[in-house]
Amino acid sequence: MEPMSDIVFVGITVAVFAVIALIARGVEKL
């Protein structure tokens, strides 16, 4: 696999986890 594709995959994974964390915090505030 190309290094660039790995970087993009990691970036997407981190972004997804960040969104899940924000949603979890939002639910806790509600």
C-alpha positions as CSV (number, residue, x, y, z in Angstrom):
1,M,0.0,0.0,0.0
2,E,1.1,3.6,-0.6
3,P,2.2,5.6,2.4
4,M,-0.3,8.4,1.4
5,S,-3.3,6.1,1.5
6,D,-2.2,5.0,5.0
7,I,-2.0,8.6,6.1
8,V,-5.5,9.4,4.6
9,F,-6.9,6.2,6.3
10,V,-5.5,7.2,9.7
11,G,-6.8,10.8,9.2
12,I,-10.3,9.5,8.5
13,T,-10.2,7.1,11.4
14,V,-9.2,9.9,13.8
15,A,-11.9,12.2,12.4
16,V,-14.5,9.5,12.9
17,F,-13.4,9.0,16.5
18,A,-13.5,12.8,17.1
19,V,-17.1,13.0,15.8
20,I,-18.2,10.2,18.0
21,A,-16.5,11.8,21.0
22,L,-18.3,15.1,20.3
23,I,-21.6,13.4,19.9
24,A,-21.1,11.5,23.2
25,R,-20.3,14.8,25.0
26,G,-23.4,16.4,23.4
27,V,-25.6,13.6,24.6
28,E,-24.1,13.9,28.1
29,K,-25.0,17.6,28.2
30,L,-28.6,16.8,27.2
